[in-house]
């Protein structure tokens, strides 16, 4: 069986923490404001068909920027330092405990060593096959190890006979890594 090294919410929070490192409070507050705006745009956009969505990712990131701003104010940090943020260490401990429990459960269930997956979150956009502007879109977010695997998974789930993509003659138009941001390492 397989175990995720990082879950989507963990990737989102870790990305924000890394971006915040070395920033002053005003910069963190600016990022918090921008992330609130992103969350509002995601709320106003079309609903996605899966639990992992643009809105959920925006909410995780917004909450983390706001939490960091609060920590900096509360602890009077002139510059954000993740090493001085007690929640950062606790979250990593919790993640490691989760991974250990997941590995133990996977090995108990399957009898073989668990396979550790270091997947990313990808946004897959499908458009209706009919030509013309304003064509309907379907957006999903999925965890996968690569762009091609994300597209393959989306097509496997929604492209089968009678599936969502088939019903509207949809084709996958784009696949984009969103967590962590491209170039950002875990």
N, C-alpha and C positions, 0 to 999 in steps of 0.2 A: 504494500500500500504506500501511498504518497502522503507527505506532510508538507504544508506550506511553511517556509522559513519566516516569511512575513505575510501578514494579512493586509488587505487594502487599507484599512484604517491605520494600521501601524506604519505602512509606507507613507501615507499622507502626513501623519504627525511627524515622522522622522524627517521628511523633506522640509517641512516648515521649520523644525528645530534647527536643521543645518543651515537654512537660509537666514534665520534670525541671528545665528552666532556672529558676534562682533557688531551688531547693529545697536544704535542708540534708541531710546524710547520713542522719539518722534518718528524714526524710520519704521519701527515695529507698528506704531499706531497707523501709519500710512498703509502698510501691508494689511493690517486688520480692516481698515476701511475698504480697501480694494477687494479683499476677500468677501466682505459683506455684500459689496456690489455684485460680485460674481455669483454669490449665493442667490441674490435677488433675481438676477438674469436667469439662473437655472430654474428657479421657482416659476418664473413666468414662461419658460420654454415648455415644449411638449413633454409630457410624462414619458418615461422610459418603461420598457416592458419587464425589466429585471430589477432585482433589489439593488444591485450595484449600479449607481447612476451618477450623472454629472452633478445633480443636486446633493446627493450624499457625500461625494468627494468634496464639493464646495463647503458643505456644512462642517466636515471634519477639519478642513484647513482653516476655515474661519474661526472655529472654536479654539484651535491651537494658537492662532495669531492673537486672539483676544486673551487667552490664558497667559501667554508669554508677556503681553503688555501688562496684565494684572500682576504677575510675578515680579516684573521689573519695578513697577510702582511700589508694591508691597515691600520688596527687599531693597529698594532704593539702589538698584543696579544702574551704574552709569552706562554700561554696555552689557548686552545679553551674553551670558556665558552658560552654555548647557550644563557644564560641570557644577555650577552653583544652583541649578534648578533641581530641587529634590524629586520632582515628579518624573524627570527624564530618567534618572537611575531606577526608580520604582517601575516605570513602564518597561524598561529593558529586562528587569528581573521577572516581571510578569510574563513578558514575551518568551523568555527562556523557559519558564515553568510550563507555559502553554505548549511550547515545542516539545519539551520532555514528555509531557502527558500524551500529546498526540503521537509521538514516536512509540511510546510504550503501548498505547492502544492499538496502533497500526501493527506493531510486531506481534502483539498478543492475538490479534484478529487474523493476520496473514501468516504468522510463523516465520517470515523472512525479515531481514533488516528493512526498515522503512527507507523510502527514497525521499530525500530532501529536495523540494522544489523551490526554486528562487524565481518565481514568476513575476511579471509586471502586469499592470492594468492597461488595457488597450480600449480605445473608443473605436467602434466599428459603425460606420454610417452606410446605410443602404438606401438607394434611391429607386423610385419606380422606373421601370424600363421604358415607359412612354417618353418620347422626346418633348422638349418644351420647358419653359421656365416655370418656376414655382412648383416643381414636381414634389410630391410627398416624400418625406424622409423617415426612416426608422433608425434610431440610434440605440446601440447597446454598449455596455462596458463589460469586458470579460478579462479574466486572468489567463495568461498564457506565457509561454517562454519566448515567443517571438511574434513578429508581425504576421508572418505566414500562418503560424499555428492559431493565432487569434482569428484570422479570417476563416481558416478551415473550421474551427470550432463553431463560429457563428453560422457558417453555411450548413454544417452538420445539424445544428439545432433547428435553424429556421428555414433551411433550403430544401428539406425533404418534402416529399409529395404531401400536399395539403398544408405544409408549413407556412408561416407568415410571409416569407420571401416569395414563395410560389404563388400565393393567393393574389398578391398585387404585382406580380412579375417584377420583383425587386432584384437589383444587382448590388453587390458591395461596391461602393464608390470610394471609400477611404478607410484606412486603418491607421491609427495614430497612438503611440505610446503616451499615456497621460500620467501614470505613476510608476516609478518616480519619473520626473521630467527627463526627457532624453539627455544623455550625457551625465546625469546624476547617478552616482554609485551608491549602493547600499552597503 
